[in-house]
């Protein structure tokens, strides 16, 4: 790919000695470039042997050369330069039509349509796609947030739609990079939902037991289904013999533009329709049922059969577990409205119907269910969503985990407590007040390796050892500190002897076998090189 830069003005052509046209030196006209694109389809879709792209309107030669370099660079990376005149609005409409044709979920298509027509086309629709910059995207998002008084979470969803569309443009090599990829957006704190405690949930289910929608609330609380999944549940997807159900469809709310007749009966049910579950991981998932919920569903099936019998052929059968009285799909908002009415009747704290899903997740985690199982049961796209959303909801969910984790950390206080307990259990009896050492088996040691009980009659050493006080602290409080001289390093190990029996101070391991000494003031030790021992004399 190659191109040329030239100037266009009203002056007569001037040529040099070699017959080449000379550029006008006057400050009028405009600069432009012509680039050879090679063979390929032209704007009409026909394949031609040679294509050229010409652009004028640059003020200086330098600007035209810069634009030509960008076009050549884009062509070398495979970016289509013959369609650079497409605007953002034209591209977004084509992208939206492709998404709808590909069978995207109706709710997703409605969201994309609203974002494209209400937000993007009025603000950046006139900009050429190749000229769209991150600054243009940021300005458009700030304008949307200011005009609509939009919350940060909603703004992030709007931005996600534009980022997805421009990502498709990059894949199609219409633009080299995605200008919406790295945009600074306001942070969105994760909402700290607080579902009902088990006692509150029990009160509600007892009160809703005799309501026609009571079984639906029991199922939602026991399985964590979304309200649309419960409204779209069919009896053919429920296996009461094996205590499980399959989530294969849900009832979704549509806008008037995307409303369509029912695929099963051909009737128009308003702005609701059957659709796939929310996430791909949630499609056709298996949810196990507890025995109580199975009993509730069995009783509900018997009541439903008895109620539909008088209607005969007037009953519009969709095989739904929770339909309207005439068999038509139930609007999900009806579940939410009735849920609030029942909760207010008994004065319960106000929560959303969706919080029953949060409560079910927290109950399973509190019962010790593995978080991977909880994530699969709820139909989350990843375990990270389950971990970030639900583990904080019920008090005490992490208490056992914290206790188990900390129990793995050994502490000195725990070792001292074991030493003291062993010392008490091995204390001399009344029949042997002196504690004759001959009655001790040779080599008997405590759990941490210490010799059996304290081997000194000096109460300062005995009490210090029993209380877990280090030798250094005992020495600092001793009145003999001045005449005895400086203490050895706390990292050294000192031993004392008394009546031929070895005493270990503060349960420290031996560095050398001590010799007998007349009193504890002459404790032999092995200090590091250059250090003073207690008796101000070297060991022999």
BATORVO-793843 format. One record per residue: z, x, y of N, C-alpha, C, O in turn. Coordinates in steps of 0.05 Angstrom, whole numbers, plus 5000, padded with zeros to 4 digits. Layout:
N
ZXYZXYZXYZXY ...
***
This chain:
540
500050174976500050005000500050185025501650365027 498250125043498050275068497250085091496249865086 497550185116496950015139496450185164496850425164 495650045185495150185210496450025233497049785230 496850165255498050045279496050065301494750275304 495749855317493849855339494849665361496649505357 493549695384494249535408491949335413489649405410 492749095422490848895429491248805458493448725465 489148825475489248745503486548665512484648655497 486348585538483848485550482048705560479748645569 482848955559481249175570478849235552479049195528 476649335563474349405547474949635528476749795534 473649635506474149845486473250115496471150135508 474950325491474350595498474550765472476450735457 472450935468472351095443472451385449471551465471 473451545431473551835434470951955425469051815418 470952225424468452365417467652325388465352365380 469652245371469052205343468551915337468251835313 468351745357467651465354470051285347469751055339 472451395350474851235344475851105370475651215392 476750855367477650705390480350815400482150865385 480350845426482850945439484550715448483650515457 487150755446489050555454489250545485489050745498 489550305495489750275524492350385534494450345521 492350525556494750655567496250465586498450535595 495150235592496450055610498649905596498649875572 500749815612503049685601502549375600503849225613 500549305584500049025579499048985551498649185537 498648745543497848695515500248715496502548705504 499548735471501648755450500748935427498348975423 502649045413502149215390502549055365504048855363 501049145344501249015318500449205296499849435301 500449095272499749265248498149095229498148845229 496649235213495149115191495649275166495449515166 496449135145497249265120495449155098494948915096 494549335081492849255058494649195034496149375025 494548945024496248865002495048894975496448854955 492548954973491248984947490348714936490548514950 489448704912488548454899490948274893493148364889 490348014892492447824886491747544896489547504907 493647354894493047084903493247064934495047184946 491446914946491646864974493346624980494346504961 493746555005495446315011494546054998496145874994 491946034991490945794978491245804948490545614934 492346024937492846054909490546174894490646204869 488346254908486046364894486346674892487446794910 485446784870485647074866483347214880481047144876 483947404898481947544913482247844907484447934899 480147994913480148284907481648444928482648654923 481848334953483148484975484548284993483448085002 487048354999488548185017489648365039490548595035 489648255063490748395087492748225101492347975103 494748345112496748205128496848335155497348575158 496448175176496348265203498448125219498747875218 500048285235502048175252501948315280501848555281 501948145301501948255328504248125343505647945333 504748235367506948125384509148325389511248245400 508748575382510848775387510348905415508148955423 512548955428512249055456511349345457509849425475 512149515438511549795438510349875412510549735392 509050105412507950215388510150285367509750255343 512350375378514650455360515650205345516250225321 515749975358516649735345514749645323515549565301 512149675328510149595308510249785284510049695261 510550045289510850235267513250185250513250215226 515450105263517950045248517549805231518349805208 516249595241515749355225513849415202514249315180 511749585207509949655186511349805164510849765140 513249985172514750145151516449955134516749995110 517649755147519249565131517549405112518449355089 515149325120513449175102512549355078512549265056 511849605084510949785062513249835043512949845019 515649875055518049925038518649685020519349714997 518449445032518949195016516849164994517549094972 514349235000512349214980512749414957512149354934 513749654964514249854943516549764924516649854901 518349594934520549494917519749234903521449114889 517249144906516448904893516948644908516548434896 517848664933518348424948515748314959514148464971 515248054955512747934964512547924994514147805008 510648065005510348075034508247875045507947835069 506747755027504647565036505847295043504447135055 508347255037509546995043511847025063513646865064 511647235079513747285098513947075120515847065135 511946905122511946695143513646455135513946275151 514646435110516146215101518846205116520146415119 519645975126522145945140524345885120523845805097 526845915129529145855112529145555104529745495081 528345385123528345095116526345035095526944885076 523945145096521945095075522845205048522545065028 524045435048524945545023527245385011527245334987 529145285027531345135017530444865005531544784985 528544745017527444495006526144534979526544384960 524544754977523344814951525444884930525244804907 527445034939529645114920531144864910531844844887 531644674929533144434921531444264902532544154883 528844244907527144084889527144204861527044064841 527144474860527144604834529744564819529744524794 531944554833534544514820534744234808535644194786 533744034823533743764813531943734789532643594770 529643864790527743854768528843984743528143914721 530444194747531644334724533944184710534944264690 534743954722536743794709539543874716541343854699 540043964740542744034748544443784748543443564751 547043814745548843584744548543414770548143524791 548643144767548242974791550143034813549343034837 552643094807554543154829553843414843554143434867 552943614827552043864839549543824857549443934878 547643664847545243614863545943464889544843524910 547843284888548643144912550043334932549543314956 551643514922552943714939550843894952550943944977 548944004936546944174948545244034969544644144990 544543784963542943624982544343595009543243625030 546943515007548443485032548643745048548343735072 549143965034549344225048546744305062546744405084 544544265047541944355058541144185082540344295102 541343925080540343745102542343725125541543695148 544943735120546843695141547643955155548343955179 547644185140548744425151546644645156546544755178 545044705136543344945138540744905154540145065172 539244685148536744655162537144615192535544725208 539044465202539344435231540044695245539544725269 541244895231542145135245540445385239539945535258 539445415215537845655209535245585196533845755186 534545335196532045255183529545365196527545395182 529645425222527245515236526845815233524745915240 528845965223528746255221526946325197527146205176 525146525201523546625179525346745158527346885164 524746695133526446785111526847085112529047185107 524747235117524947525117526547635141527447855140 526847465162528347555185531347465185532847535203 532147315165534847215163536747445159536347605140 538747475175540647695174543447595168544047355171 545247765159548047685155549347575180551047395179 548547675203549647565229548847275232550447115241 546347205225545446925228547046745209547746525216 547646845185549246685166552046645177553146425175 553346855187556046835197556146645221557946485223 554246665239554146485262553846195253555146015264 552146145233551745875223554345765211555045535215 555745925195558245835183560445775203561945585201 560545945224562545895245561945635260563745485267 559345585264558545335278559245095260560144895270 558745115234559344895216562344835216563144605218 563945045214566845005214567844885239569644715239 566744975262567744865288566844575292568444415302 564344515285563344245290564544035271565043815280 565144115247566043925227569043935223570143785207 570444115237573344155232573844195203575644075191 572344375191572244415162574544605154575144805167 575744535131577844705120576644955107574344945099 578145165104577045415092575945375064573945495057 577245215048576345175021573545035021571845105005 573244835038570644695040568444885050566244885041 569245045070567245245081566345435060564045515059 568145515042567345695021565345565001563545694991 565645304996563745164979561045144993558945174980 560945105019558445095034557045365032554645385027 558645575036557545845035556545915007554446045004 557845814986557045864959554245744954552645854939 553745504966551045384962548845554974546845604962 549345654999547345825012547046094997544746194994 549246204988549046454973547446424947545846594939 547846194934546246144909543346114915541646214900 542645974937539845944944538546204951536346264941 539846364967538646624975538646814952536946994951 540446784933540346944909537846894893536647074881 536946644892534446574879532046694894530146774881 532246714920530046844935529947144929527747254928 532147274924532147554916530947584888529347764884 531647404870530447424843527447374843525947494828 526547214862523647164865522247374881519847354886 523847564890522747794907521447694933519547814942 522647494944521847404970523247564992522047595014 525647654987527147815005528448044989529048004966 528948275001530048494986533048464979533848544958 534548354997537448324993538348045001536947895015 540747964993541847704999543547725024545647855023 542647615046544247635071546847475070548547515088 547247305051549747155049551747275028553747145022 551047505017552647614995555347725005557347674992 555447865026557847995035558647895063558348025083 559647645063560447515088563447485088564647405068 564747555111567547515113568247225118567247105138 569847115101570546825103573646805105575046985096 574546595118577446555119578646535092577546405074 581046655088582346645062583346365057584046205075 583446305031584346035022586846075004586546164981 589246005014591546034996591445834974590645604978 592145924950592045744927594245534930596545594935 593545274928595545064931597645074909596945104885 600145054917602345054898603044774890604844644903 601744674870602244394862604844374847605744574835 606044144848608644104835608543834821609043624833 607843834795607643584780610443474774612443594781 610443254761613043124753614443294733613243434716 617043294734618743404713618543234688617742994690 619243334665619043174641620542904642619542704632 622842904656624342654659622842454676622742214669 621542544697620042364714617542254699616842024701 616242434684613942344669614742134648613241934644 616942174635617941974616618441704628617741494616 619641704652620141454666617541304672617341064669 615541454681613041334688611641214664610740984665 611541364642610241264618611641024606610340844596 614341014608615840784599615140534616614840314606 614840584642614240354660611340264656610740024658 609540444650606640374647605940294619603640244613 608040264602607540214573606139944569604439914551 606739744586605639484582603239424601602339194603 602339624616600039584634597439624618597439784600 595339474625592839514611591839794611590539884592 592339954632591540234633593740424624593340664627 595940324614598040494604597140694583597840934585 595440614563594540804543592841024556592841254546 591340964577589741174591591641384603591041624602 593741294616595641484628597141644606597741884610 597641524584598941674561597041884551597842114546 594441824549592542014540592242244560592042474552 592042174586591742384606594142574606593842814609 596542464603598942624604599242794579600343014581 598242704556598642844531596443044525596843214508 594143014538591843184531590843354554589543554550 591543284579590543424602587643374608586343534622 586443154599583743084605583443034635585342944648 581043074645580342984672579942684672579342564651 580342564695580142274696577342174689577041964675 575242324697572542244689572042264659570542114647 573342474647573042504618574442274603573442184582 576742184613578141964600576541704604576341544585 575341664628573741424632571141424615570241204608 570141654609567641664593568141704563566241744548 570641704554571241754526570341514509570841284516 569041574487568041364469569641364443570741574435 569841134430571241124405569841294383571241394365 567241324385565841504366566641794369566241954351 567841864392568742134396571642174389572742394392 573041964380575841984373576141964343575141774331 577542154331578042164302581042124299582542314299 581841874295584741814292585841894265588241934263 584141934245585142024220585842314220587742404207 584342474236584942764237586342834263586743074269 587142634278588742674303587342864322588443064331 584942794330583442964349581242794362580542574353 580242904384578042774398576142994409576843224411 573642904414571643084425570842994453570442754458 570743184471569943124499566943184501566143414502 565342974503562443014503561142904529558842964535 562442734544561342624568563642544587565942544579 562842484611564742384631563342194650560942184651 564942034664563841854684564041994711566142084719 561742024725561642164750560941964773559641764768 561742034797561241874821558841994835558742234840 556841834842554441924854554141804882555441614889 552341934898551541824923549341624919548141614897 548741464939546641264936543941384931542241264917 543441624941540841754937540441834908538141824898 542541904893542241994866543141784846543341834822 543741544855544541334837542141254819539841244828 542741204794540541144775541540944754543940914751 539740804741540540604720541940744697541540984692 543540594683545040694660543040764638541240604632 543340994626541441074605541840914579540140914562 544140784576544740634551543940344552542640234534 544640214575544039924577541939864597540939634598 541140054614539140004634540039864659538439824677 542639794660543639654683544639854704545040084699 544839754729545839914751548839864753549739644760 550440074748553340054750554440144777556740224779 552740144797553640234823553340534825551340654815 555140664838554940944843556441104822557741304828 556441024797557541174775555541194753553741024750 555741404737553941444715555241634695557241764701 554141644672555041834651553842104656551442124662 555342314653554442584656555842774638557742704624 554943024638556243234622558943304634559443254658 560743414618563343504629562943714651560743824654 565043764665564843924689563944214684562244314700 564844344664564144614658562744634631563044464614 561244854627559844894602561844934579561344844557 564045074585566045124564567544864557568744854536 567444664575568844414569567144214554568144014545 564544274549562844094535563444104505563744324493 563643874493564043844464566543994454566544094432 568544014471571044144462572743954446572543714449 574344064429576143914411578943924423579944134429 580143684425582943664435584543524414584043294406 586643654405588443544384590343344397591143374420 591143144382592942934391595542944377595643014353 597642874391600342854379600542584365599142394372 602442554346602642294331603242064349602241844344 604842104371605441874388602941774402602541534404 601341954412598841874426596941734407595541544414 596841824382595141694362596041404358594341224356 598641364356599641094353599040914377598340684374 599141034401598440874425595540794425594840574432 593840984417590940914416590340714394588540544398 591640724372591240514351592040244361590540044357 594340224374595139954385593239864406592639624408 592240054423590239974444587639884432586439694443 586839994410584339914397584539624387582739464389 586839554375587239284365587239084388586138874386 588639154410588638964433585838934445585138714453 584339154446581639144458579838974441578238814452 579938994415578238834397578938534400577238364400 581538474403582338194406581438084433580737844434 581338244454580538154480577538114483576637934497 575938274468573038254471571838034452569537964456 573437944433572337744414571437494428569237394421 572937374447571937124459569437164476568036964481 568837404486566537444503563937444487561837364498 563937524462561537514445559437704456559937934461 557037594460554737754469554937824499553538004508 556737694513557037764542558438034546558438144568 559638134525561038384527558938614527557438644508 558838774548556938994551558139244538559539404550 557539264512558839474496557639744501555339794497 559339934511558640214514560340384496560340634498 561840264477563540404458565740574473566640774463 566540484497568440634513571340564504571940334496 573040764506575840724499577240574522579040404517 576540634547577840504570575740394589575340494611 574440174581572440044598573739834616576139784614 572139704632572939464646573039234626572039264603 574239004632574438784613571838694601571738594579 569638734616566938644606565538874592563138834584 566739104588565439324574564039524592563139724583 563739464618562439644637564139884642566639864641 563040124647564640364652566540324675565940194695 568940434672571040414692570640624713570240864706 570840554739570640754760573040924760575340824758 572741194761575041374761577041314783579441364780 576141214806578041154828579940934820582140924831 579140764802580940544794583340654779585540554782 582840864763585040994749587041114769589441094766 585941244790587741374810589241164825591641204830 587940944833589340734849591540604833593740564843 591040544808593040414792595340604786597640514784 594740854783596841054778598841064802601241074797 597741064826599541064850601140804852603440814859 599940584845601440324846603840324827605940244834 603340414803605540414783607740614791610140554787 606940844802609041034810610740934833613140984833 609440794851610940684874612840464866614940424878 612140314845613840094836616640184827618540044830 616840434816619440534807620440754824622440894817 619140804847620240994867619941284859621641444867 617941354844617541634836616241794859614841684876 616742054858615542234878612442214875611342204853 611142214898608242174899606742424890607242634902 605142404870603342624862600542504857600142264858 598642674852595942584845595742534815597342634799 593742374808593242324780592442594766593142634743 591042764781590243024769592643194763592443384747 594943144776597343304770598443254742600043414732 597643034729598343004701597143224684598243304664 594743304692593443534678595043784682595443944663 595943834707597644074712600244064696601144264685 601343824694603843794680603543854650605243974638 601343754638600843804610600444104605601544204585 599144244622598744534619601444674620601944854604 603144604639605744734642607544674618609144844610 607444424608609044354585608344524561610044614546 605744564557604844724534605745014537606545144518 605545124562606345394566609345424563610345624552 610845224572613745234569614545214539616645324532 612945084523613545064494612645304479612945314454 611545504493610745754479607945754468607245934453 606245564476603545554467601945794479602345844503 600345924464598746144474596946054497595745834496 596746214518595246134541592246104535590845954548 591246254515588446224507587945944496585945814501 589845844480589645574468589745364490588245174490 591545414510591645224532589045214548588145004556 587845444553585345464568583145314553581545174565 582945354527580845214511581344914511579444764512 583844834509584444554508583744414534582844184533 584144544556583544424582580644454590579744314608 579144624576576344654582575744824606573844784621 577545024612577045204634574845404627574445474604 573545494648571345694644572445964637570946124625 574946034643576046294637579146264635580246084646 580346444621583246444618584546514644586846434649 583146664661584346744687585046494704587046494718 583346294703583846054718586445924709588045834725 586845904683589245794671591645954680593745834687 591446214678593746384685594546364714596846354721 592546354732593046354761594046084770595546064790 593345864756593845594766596445474756597845344771 597045524731599145354718601745484711603745344707 601845744709604345864698606745834717608945884708 606345764742608645754760609745464763611645424778 608545274750609145004757611844894749613144754764 612744964725615344854716617445074718616945304710 619845014728622045214728622745304700622945144681 623045564697623945674672621645754653622145844631 619145714662616945794644616946084639616346174616 617546244659617546534656620246664651620446904649 622346504648625046624644625246774618626246994617 624246644597624446784571622747034570623547234558 620447024582618747254583620047484599619847714590 621347414621622747624637625047744621625347994621 626547584606628747684591627847864568628948074563 625647784554624647954533623548214543623948424530 622148204566621048454577623248654585623048894579 625348554597627548724607629148834584630449044586 629248684562630848774539629649024526631049164511 627149094532625949334522626649584537626049804528 628049554560628749784577631549874570633449724575 632050114558634750194552636150284577635050424594 638750214579640350294602642850434592643750394570 643950614610646350774603648750594599650450644582 648850374615651150194612651250064584653350024573 648850004573648749884547649650084526651150014507 648950344529649750544510652850594511654150614491 653950594536656750634539658250394527660450434515 657150154530658449924518658549944488660549874475 656350044476656350084447658350294438659650264417 658550504454660450714447663250604448664950664430 663950454469666650344472667250144449669450144439 665249974442665649794420666149934394667949854379 664550154389665050304365667750444365669050474344 668550534389671050674391673450484386675350564373 673250234395675350044391675449974361677649944350 673149944349673149864320674150084303675150034281 673950334312674850564296677550674305678250894297 679050534322681550624333683550644310683450494291 685550844312687550874290689250634289689850504309 690150564265691850334260694750404265695350634271 696550214263699350254267700550444246702550584251 699350434222700350604201699650894206700851074194 697650954223696851224229696651264259694451284269 698951264273698851274302697651534312696551544334 697851744298696852004307693752034303692452194315 692751854285689951884280689252144267687652304278 690352194243689952444230687052504226685652334214 686052724236683152784233682352834204679952814198 684252894187683552954159682452704145681052714126 683252464156682352214144679452134151678451934141 678252294169675552234178673552374160673852614154 671552234151669552364134668152574149667652554173 667452784135666053014147663352924158661852774144 662753004182660152944194659952664205657752584213 662052494205661952224216661452224245662852374260 659552064255658752064283658451774292658051594276 658451734318657951474329654951424328653351594320 654051174338651251104338649551294354647251354346 650551394377648951564394649351854387648352024403 650651924365650952204357653552324365654052564359 655352184379657852304388659752334365659652184345 661652524368663652554347665552324348665852184368 666952274326668852044324671052074344672452274344 671351874361673351844383673652094399672452294393 675352084420675752314438677552514425679652444413 676852764428678352984415679953134436679853384436 681553004452683253134471685552954478685252704477 687853074484690152914492690352884522692152744532 688553014537688652984566687552714574685252654568 689152544587688352274593686052264613684552074613 685852474630683652464649680952474635679052344643 680852644615678352674600677852424583675652314581 680052334569679752104552678851854567677051714559 680251804589679551564605676751584617675251394619 676051824626673351864637671251814616669251684622 671651904591669751864570669551564563667351464559 671851434562671851154554670450974576669150784569 670851044601669650894622666750964628665550844645 665651164614662951244619662551404644660351414655 664751534654664551684679663551964672664552084652 661752074687660652334680662752554686664652514700 662252774674664053004677664053104706666153194716 661753084719661653174747663453004765664953104782 663352734761665052554777668052614772669652614791 668752654747671552714740672452974753674752994763 670653164753671353424765671753404795673453534806 670053234808670253204837672953094845674053154866 674152914828676652784834679052944823681352854826 678653174811680753324798682253494819680953614837 684953514818686353694837685953984830686754164846 684754044807684354324799681654434809680854654801 680354274825677654354833677554614848675854784843 679454664866679454914882679855164865678255344866 681955174848682355414832680255454811679855684801 678955244802677155264780674355364789672855454772 673755344814671155434824669055224821669654994814 666555294828664355094828663754994800664055134780 662754754800662054624775659154704768657454744785 658654714742655954774733654054544739655054324746 651454584737649554374743650054124725650854154702 649453894737649853644721647953624698648353464680 645853794697644053794675645053964652643953954630 647154124656648354284635650154114617650953894625 650754214594652454074575654954234570654754454560 657254124576659854264573661354134550661353894547 662754294535664354204512667154304514667654514526 669054154504671854244503672854244475671854094458 674954394470676054404443679054354444680354414464 680054234422682954184421683654144391682653974378 685354314382686354304355684054314334684054184314 682054474341679854514322677954284320676154294303 678154074336676353844335674653844361675553904383 672253764357670253774379670353514395670353294383 670453534422670353304440667753314456667153524468 666353094458663953084474664552914499665452684496 664153024522664752884547662252724556660052824557 662752464561660652284571658252264551656052224560 658852304526656852264504654352434509652152334506 654752694515652452874520651953034495653853114481 649453104488648853254464649653544466649853654488 650153664443651153944443648854134448646654094439 649554354463647654574467648554824450646854984443 651054834444652055064428654654984415656154814426 655255094393657855034380660055174395660055414398 662055024405664255144421666255274403666355234378 667855434415669955564400672655444409672755294429 674755494393677355384400678455494426677955724432 679855324440681055404466683855284468684355074455 685555404483688355314485688655064502690354894497 686955034522687254804540684454734551682554894549 684254504562681654414572680854564597678554544606 682754714610682054864634680455114627679355244645 680155174601678655404593676255314576675555444556 675055104584672754994569670455204569669455274590 669755304545667455484544664855324548664655094539 662955434561660355294566658155494566658555734565 655755384567653455564570651755474594649755334591 652655554617651155474642648555634643648155834629 646655534659644155684663644655954675646756014686 642656114673642856394683643556384713642356254729 645656544720646456564748648556364757649456384779 649256164740651255964747654056054738654356204719 656055954752658856014746659855814726659255574727 661455914707662755724688665355634700666255734721 666655454686669155344696671355554699672855554718 671555724679673755914678673156164695674756364693 670956164710670156404726669856654709670356874718 669056614684668556844667666356774647666056534640 664856964638662656894619663656824592665856914584 662056664577662756594550662456834531660656994535 664056854511663957064492662956964465662657124446 
***
